[in-house]
Amino acid sequence: MRIACPICGERDRREFYVKGAALERPVEGAGLEAWHAHVNLRANPAGVIAELWYHEMGCGSWLTVTRNTATHEVLKVELASESGLGGAA
């Protein structure tokens, strides 16, 4: 699988560390149940999902990679800071 880093260009996926699904965080002041659900209760869908990837052996950027988990087709790659999802964690 190849990932097109917005800064470094197309690279092999072994240069990256995958964090998991890029989910919106609970709002400030959210209770324990909201944080428990955010951290521990995740769906594992087959299909299109946005994930957080870290370019560990490259520029050090956090990326939001939208891909199909069934086919591994990468549909979109953008800097996590610009995607509005997940942020750098």
C-alpha distances in whole Angstrom, upper triangle without the diagonal:
4,7,10,13,16,18,16,14,10,9,6,6,9,11,11,13,13,16,16,18,19,23,26,28,32,34,36,39,37,39,37,36,34,32,32,30,28,27,28,28,24,23,20,19,17,16,15,16,16,15,16,13,15,14,16,16,16,18,19,18,18,15,15,12,13,11,12,12,13,10,7,8,8,12,13,13,16,18,20,23,23,21,24,22,22,23,22,23
4,7,9,13,14,12,10,6,5,5,5,9,10,10,13,13,17,17,18,19,23,26,28,32,34,36,39,37,39,38,37,35,33,33,32,29,28,29,29,26,25,22,21,19,18,16,16,16,15,15,13,14,12,15,14,14,16,17,16,16,14,14,11,13,11,13,14,15,13,10,9,8,11,12,11,14,16,18,21,21,20,23,21,22,22,21,23
4,6,9,11,10,8,5,5,6,6,10,9,9,12,12,15,15,16,16,20,23,25,29,31,33,36,34,36,35,35,32,30,31,29,26,26,27,27,24,23,21,21,19,18,15,15,13,12,12,10,11,10,13,13,12,13,14,13,13,10,11,8,10,10,13,14,16,14,11,10,7,10,9,7,10,12,14,17,17,16,19,18,18,18,18,20
4,6,8,8,5,4,6,9,9,13,11,11,14,14,17,18,18,18,21,23,26,29,31,33,36,35,37,37,37,34,32,33,31,28,28,30,30,26,26,24,23,22,20,17,17,15,14,14,12,12,11,14,14,12,12,14,12,13,10,11,9,11,12,15,17,19,17,14,12,9,10,9,7,9,11,14,16,15,15,19,18,19,19,18,21
4,5,5,5,6,7,10,10,13,10,10,13,13,16,17,18,17,20,22,24,28,29,31,34,33,36,35,35,32,30,32,30,27,27,29,29,26,26,25,24,24,22,19,18,15,14,12,10,10,8,11,12,9,9,10,9,10,8,10,9,12,14,17,19,21,20,16,15,12,13,10,7,8,8,11,13,13,14,17,17,17,16,15,18
4,6,6,8,10,14,14,16,14,13,16,16,18,19,19,17,21,22,24,28,29,30,34,33,36,36,36,33,31,33,31,28,28,30,31,28,28,27,26,26,23,20,19,16,15,14,12,12,11,14,14,11,10,12,9,10,9,11,11,13,16,19,21,24,22,19,17,13,13,10,7,6,7,11,12,11,12,16,16,17,16,16,19
4,6,9,11,14,15,17,13,13,16,17,19,21,21,20,23,24,26,29,30,31,35,35,37,37,38,34,32,34,33,30,29,32,33,30,30,29,29,29,27,23,22,19,18,16,14,12,10,13,13,9,7,10,8,11,10,13,14,17,19,22,24,27,25,21,20,17,17,14,11,10,9,12,13,13,15,18,19,19,17,16,19
4,7,8,11,13,14,11,12,15,17,19,21,22,21,25,26,28,32,33,34,37,37,39,39,39,36,34,36,35,31,30,33,34,31,31,29,29,29,27,24,23,20,19,17,14,13,9,12,11,7,7,10,10,12,12,15,15,18,19,22,24,26,24,21,19,16,17,15,12,12,12,15,16,16,18,21,21,21,19,18,21
4,6,10,12,14,12,13,16,18,20,22,22,21,25,27,29,32,34,35,39,38,40,40,40,37,35,36,35,32,31,33,34,31,31,29,28,27,25,22,21,19,18,17,15,14,11,14,13,10,10,13,12,14,12,15,14,16,17,20,22,24,22,18,17,14,15,13,11,11,12,16,18,17,18,21,21,22,21,20,23
4,7,9,12,11,12,15,16,19,20,21,21,25,27,29,33,35,36,39,38,41,40,40,37,35,36,34,31,31,32,33,29,29,27,26,25,23,20,20,18,17,17,14,14,11,14,13,11,12,15,14,15,13,15,13,15,15,18,19,21,19,15,14,11,13,12,10,12,14,17,19,19,19,22,22,22,22,21,23
4,6,8,7,9,13,14,17,19,20,21,24,27,29,32,34,36,39,38,40,39,39,36,34,35,33,30,29,31,31,28,28,26,25,24,23,21,20,18,17,16,13,12,10,12,10,9,11,13,13,14,13,15,13,16,15,18,19,21,18,15,14,12,15,14,12,14,15,17,20,20,20,23,22,22,21,20,22
4,5,6,8,11,13,17,18,20,21,24,27,29,33,35,37,39,38,40,38,38,36,33,34,33,30,28,29,30,27,27,24,24,22,21,20,19,18,16,16,13,13,10,12,10,11,14,15,15,16,14,16,14,16,15,17,17,19,16,13,13,12,15,15,14,16,17,19,22,22,22,25,23,23,22,21,22
4,5,6,8,9,13,14,16,17,21,24,26,29,32,34,36,35,36,35,34,32,30,30,29,26,25,26,26,23,23,20,21,19,19,18,17,15,13,13,10,10,9,10,10,11,14,14,14,14,12,13,11,14,12,15,14,16,15,11,12,11,14,14,12,15,16,17,20,21,20,23,21,20,20,18,19
4,5,8,10,13,15,18,19,23,26,27,31,33,35,37,36,37,35,35,33,31,30,30,27,25,26,27,24,25,22,23,22,21,21,19,18,15,14,11,11,9,9,8,11,14,14,15,15,14,16,14,17,16,18,17,19,17,14,16,15,18,18,16,18,18,19,22,23,22,25,23,21,21,19,20
4,7,10,13,16,18,19,23,25,26,30,32,33,36,35,36,35,35,33,30,31,30,27,25,27,28,25,26,24,24,24,23,22,20,18,15,14,10,9,6,6,5,7,10,10,11,12,12,15,14,17,17,19,19,21,20,16,17,15,18,17,15,16,16,17,20,21,21,23,22,20,19,17,18
4,6,10,12,15,15,19,21,22,26,29,30,32,31,33,31,31,29,26,27,26,23,22,23,24,22,22,20,21,21,21,19,17,15,12,10,6,5,5,5,7,8,10,9,10,9,10,12,11,14,14,17,16,19,18,15,16,14,17,15,13,14,13,14,17,18,18,20,18,17,16,14,15
4,6,9,13,13,17,20,20,24,26,27,30,28,30,28,28,26,23,24,23,20,18,20,21,19,20,18,20,20,20,19,16,14,11,9,6,5,7,6,9,11,12,10,11,9,10,12,12,15,15,17,16,19,19,15,17,15,18,17,14,15,14,14,17,19,18,20,17,15,15,12,12
4,6,9,10,14,17,18,21,24,25,28,26,27,26,25,23,21,21,20,17,16,17,18,15,16,15,16,17,17,16,13,11,7,6,4,6,9,10,12,14,15,13,12,10,9,10,9,12,12,14,13,16,17,13,15,13,16,15,13,14,14,13,16,18,16,18,15,13,13,12,11
4,7,8,11,14,14,18,21,22,24,22,24,22,22,20,17,17,17,14,12,14,15,13,15,14,16,17,18,16,13,11,7,5,6,7,11,11,15,16,16,13,13,10,10,10,11,13,14,16,14,18,19,16,18,16,18,17,15,15,14,12,15,17,15,16,13,10,11,10,8
4,6,9,12,13,16,20,22,24,22,22,21,20,18,16,16,15,12,11,12,13,10,11,10,12,14,14,13,10,8,5,6,7,10,14,15,18,19,19,17,15,12,11,10,10,11,12,13,12,15,17,14,16,15,16,16,14,15,15,13,16,18,15,15,12,10,12,12,10
4,6,10,11,14,18,20,22,20,21,20,19,16,15,15,13,11,11,12,12,8,9,9,10,12,12,11,7,6,4,6,9,12,16,17,21,21,21,19,16,13,11,9,9,10,11,12,11,15,16,14,16,14,15,14,14,14,15,12,15,16,13,13,9,8,11,12,11
4,7,9,13,15,18,20,18,20,20,19,16,15,16,14,11,12,14,14,11,12,12,13,15,14,12,8,5,5,5,9,12,15,17,21,20,20,17,15,11,10,7,9,9,12,14,14,17,19,16,17,15,15,13,12,12,12,9,12,13,10,9,6,5,8,10,10
4,6,9,12,15,17,15,17,17,16,13,12,13,11,8,10,12,12,10,11,13,13,16,16,14,10,8,8,9,13,15,19,21,24,24,23,20,18,14,13,10,12,12,14,16,16,19,21,19,20,18,17,16,16,15,15,11,13,14,11,10,6,5,9,11,11
4,7,9,12,14,13,15,16,15,11,11,14,12,8,11,14,14,12,14,16,17,20,19,16,13,11,11,11,15,17,21,23,26,26,24,22,19,15,15,12,15,15,17,19,19,23,24,23,23,21,20,18,17,16,15,12,13,14,11,8,6,5,8,12,12
4,6,9,11,10,12,13,13,9,8,11,10,7,9,13,13,13,15,18,19,22,22,20,16,14,14,13,17,18,22,23,27,27,25,22,19,16,16,15,17,18,20,22,22,25,27,25,26,24,23,21,20,19,17,13,14,16,14,11,8,7,9,11,10
4,7,8,6,9,10,10,6,7,10,9,7,10,13,13,14,16,19,21,24,24,22,19,17,17,17,20,22,25,27,30,30,29,26,23,20,20,18,21,21,24,25,25,28,30,28,29,27,26,25,24,22,21,17,17,19,17,14,12,10,12,15,14
4,6,6,9,12,12,9,9,13,13,11,14,17,17,18,20,23,24,27,27,25,22,20,20,19,23,24,27,29,32,32,30,27,24,21,22,20,23,23,26,28,28,31,33,31,32,29,28,26,25,23,22,18,17,19,18,14,13,12,14,16,15
4,6,9,12,13,11,10,14,15,13,15,18,19,20,23,26,27,31,30,28,25,23,22,21,24,25,28,29,33,32,30,27,25,22,23,22,25,26,29,31,31,34,36,34,35,32,31,29,28,25,23,20,18,20,20,16,16,14,15,17,16
4,6,9,11,10,10,13,15,14,16,18,19,21,24,27,29,32,32,30,27,25,25,24,27,28,31,32,35,35,33,30,28,25,26,25,28,29,32,33,33,36,38,36,37,35,34,32,31,29,27,23,22,24,23,20,19,17,18,20,18
4,7,8,6,7,10,11,11,13,15,16,18,20,24,26,29,29,28,25,23,23,22,26,27,30,31,35,35,33,30,28,25,26,24,27,27,29,31,30,33,36,34,35,33,32,31,30,28,26,23,22,24,22,19,18,16,18,19,18
4,5,5,7,9,10,11,13,14,15,17,21,24,26,30,30,29,26,25,24,24,27,28,32,33,36,37,36,32,30,27,28,26,29,29,31,32,31,34,37,35,36,35,34,33,32,31,29,25,25,27,25,22,20,19,20,22,19
4,6,5,6,9,10,11,12,13,16,19,22,25,28,30,29,26,25,24,23,26,27,31,31,35,36,35,31,30,27,28,26,28,29,31,31,30,33,36,34,36,34,34,33,32,31,29,25,26,28,26,23,21,19,20,21,19
4,5,5,6,9,10,10,10,14,16,20,22,26,27,27,24,23,23,23,26,28,32,32,36,37,36,32,31,27,28,26,28,28,29,30,28,31,34,32,34,33,33,32,31,31,29,26,26,28,26,23,21,19,21,22,20
4,5,5,6,9,10,10,12,15,18,21,24,25,24,21,20,20,20,24,25,29,30,34,34,33,30,28,24,25,23,25,24,26,27,26,29,31,30,32,30,30,29,28,27,26,22,23,25,22,19,17,15,18,19,17
4,5,5,6,8,10,12,15,18,21,24,25,24,21,20,19,18,21,23,26,27,31,31,30,27,25,22,23,21,23,24,25,26,25,28,31,29,31,29,29,28,27,26,24,21,21,23,21,19,16,14,16,17,14
4,5,5,6,7,10,14,17,19,23,25,24,21,20,19,19,22,24,27,28,31,32,32,28,27,24,24,23,24,24,26,26,24,27,30,29,31,29,30,29,28,28,27,23,24,26,24,21,18,16,18,19,16
4,6,5,5,7,11,14,16,20,21,21,18,18,17,18,21,23,27,28,31,32,32,29,27,23,23,21,22,22,23,24,22,25,28,26,28,27,27,27,26,26,25,22,23,25,22,20,17,15,18,19,17
4,6,6,7,10,13,16,19,20,19,16,15,14,15,18,20,24,24,28,29,28,25,23,19,19,18,19,19,21,22,20,23,26,24,26,25,25,24,23,22,22,18,19,21,19,16,13,11,14,15,13
4,6,7,11,13,16,20,21,20,17,16,14,14,17,19,22,23,26,27,27,24,22,19,19,18,19,20,21,22,20,23,26,24,26,25,25,24,23,23,22,18,20,22,20,18,15,12,14,15,12
4,6,10,12,15,19,20,20,17,17,16,16,19,21,24,25,28,30,30,26,25,22,22,20,21,21,22,22,20,22,25,24,26,26,26,26,25,26,25,21,23,25,23,21,18,15,18,18,15
4,7,10,13,16,18,19,16,17,16,17,20,22,26,27,30,31,31,28,27,23,23,20,21,20,21,21,18,21,24,23,25,25,25,25,25,26,25,22,24,26,23,21,18,16,19,20,17
4,6,9,13,15,15,12,13,13,14,17,20,23,24,28,29,29,26,24,21,20,17,18,17,17,17,15,17,20,19,22,21,22,22,22,23,23,20,22,23,20,19,15,14,17,18,16
4,6,10,12,12,10,12,13,15,18,21,24,26,29,30,30,27,26,22,20,18,17,16,15,15,13,14,18,17,20,20,20,21,21,23,23,21,23,24,21,20,16,16,19,20,19
4,7,9,11,9,12,12,15,17,20,23,24,27,28,29,26,25,21,20,17,16,14,13,12,9,11,15,14,17,17,18,19,20,22,23,21,24,24,21,21,17,17,20,21,20
4,6,8,8,11,12,15,18,21,24,26,28,29,29,28,26,22,20,17,15,13,12,10,8,9,12,13,15,16,16,18,19,21,23,21,24,24,21,21,18,18,21,22,22
4,7,8,12,13,17,18,22,24,26,28,29,30,28,26,23,21,18,15,13,10,7,6,5,9,10,12,14,15,17,19,21,24,22,26,25,22,23,20,20,23,24,24
4,6,10,12,16,17,21,23,25,27,27,28,27,25,22,19,16,13,10,8,5,5,6,8,9,10,11,11,14,16,19,21,20,24,23,19,21,18,19,22,23,24
4,7,10,13,15,19,21,23,25,25,26,25,22,19,16,13,10,7,5,4,6,8,9,9,9,9,9,11,13,15,18,17,20,19,16,17,15,16,19,21,21
4,6,10,12,16,18,21,23,23,23,22,19,16,13,10,8,6,6,6,7,10,12,10,11,10,10,10,12,14,16,14,17,17,13,14,12,13,15,17,18
4,7,10,13,16,18,21,21,20,19,16,13,10,6,6,4,6,9,10,13,14,12,12,10,10,9,9,10,12,10,14,13,10,11,8,9,12,14,15
4,6,10,13,15,18,18,18,16,14,10,8,6,5,6,8,10,10,14,15,12,13,11,11,10,10,11,11,10,13,14,11,12,9,8,11,11,12
4,7,10,12,15,15,15,13,10,7,6,5,6,9,11,14,13,17,18,15,15,13,14,12,10,10,9,7,11,12,10,11,9,7,8,8,9
4,7,9,12,12,12,10,8,6,5,6,7,10,11,14,14,18,18,14,15,12,14,12,10,10,10,9,12,14,13,14,12,11,11,9,10
4,5,9,9,9,6,6,5,6,9,10,14,15,18,18,21,21,17,18,15,17,15,12,12,10,9,12,14,14,16,14,12,11,9,10
4,6,5,6,5,5,6,8,11,11,15,16,19,19,22,22,18,18,15,17,15,12,12,10,11,14,16,16,18,17,15,14,12,13
4,6,7,5,8,9,11,14,14,18,19,22,21,24,24,20,21,18,21,19,16,16,14,14,16,19,19,21,19,17,16,13,14
4,7,7,10,12,13,17,16,20,21,23,23,26,24,21,21,19,22,20,17,17,16,17,19,21,22,24,23,21,19,16,17
4,6,8,11,12,15,16,19,20,23,23,26,25,21,21,19,21,19,15,15,14,15,17,19,20,22,22,20,18,16,18
4,6,9,11,15,16,19,21,24,25,28,27,23,23,19,21,18,15,14,11,13,14,16,18,20,20,19,16,14,16
4,7,9,13,15,18,20,24,24,27,26,22,23,20,21,18,15,13,11,12,13,15,17,18,18,16,14,11,13
4,6,10,12,16,18,21,22,25,25,21,21,17,18,15,12,10,7,8,9,12,13,15,14,13,11,9,11
4,7,10,13,16,19,19,23,23,19,19,16,17,14,10,9,6,5,8,10,10,12,11,10,8,6,9
4,6,10,12,16,17,20,20,16,16,12,13,10,7,6,4,5,8,9,8,11,10,10,9,8,11
4,6,10,13,14,18,18,15,14,11,11,8,6,5,6,5,9,9,7,9,7,8,9,10,12
4,6,10,11,14,14,11,10,7,8,6,5,7,9,9,12,12,10,12,11,11,12,13,15
4,7,9,12,12,10,9,6,5,5,6,9,11,11,15,14,11,13,11,13,14,16,17
4,6,9,8,6,6,4,5,7,9,12,15,14,18,17,14,17,14,15,17,18,20
4,5,6,5,5,7,7,10,12,16,18,18,22,21,18,20,17,18,20,22,22
4,6,5,8,9,11,13,15,18,20,19,23,22,19,21,18,18,21,21,21
4,6,8,11,13,16,17,21,23,23,26,26,23,24,22,22,24,25,25
4,5,9,11,14,16,20,22,23,26,26,23,25,22,23,25,26,26
4,6,9,12,13,17,19,19,23,23,20,23,20,20,22,23,23
4,6,9,11,15,18,19,22,21,19,22,20,21,22,23,24
4,6,8,11,14,15,19,18,15,19,17,18,19,20,22
4,7,10,14,15,18,16,14,17,16,18,19,20,22
4,7,10,12,15,13,11,14,13,15,16,18,20
4,7,9,12,11,9,13,12,14,14,15,17
4,6,8,7,6,10,11,12,12,13,16
4,5,5,6,9,10,11,9,10,13
4,5,5,7,7,7,5,7,10
4,6,6,8,9,6,7,11
4,6,8,10,9,11,14
4,5,8,8,11,14
4,7,7,11,13
4,6,9,11
4,7,7
4,6
4
